[in-house]
Amino acid sequence: MKQSASFLILIALVWLSSEASADNQSIWQDRGPLLGTWVAEGKGAPGSGAGTFSFAYDLQKQVIVRKSHTDYPATAEHKASAHDDLMIIYRE
């Protein structure tokens, strides 16, 4: 799961560093393929999590919001837990 998180952070950084038009309709045009809800699954090993994350427009397409939720099963050392996070991507 840590590799998936690192990969997502890398994608977000590349995504943010690319140029986009100042026009509202096309400001996020090249980001379209990443929009939607995605599923992440653990490999079944103890401590591996599974969950979902999404990228969606908000505030009249002025920002993209990334939300994620991950559930971690109980192990011999830890009880079951969950993690949620939120990232707001915007252009100045």
Secondary structure, 3 states (H helix, E strand, C coil): CHHHHHHHHHHHHHHHHCCCCCCCCCCCHHHHHHCEEEEECCCCCCCCCEEEEEEEEECCCCEEEEEEEEEECCCCCCCCEEEEEEEEEECC
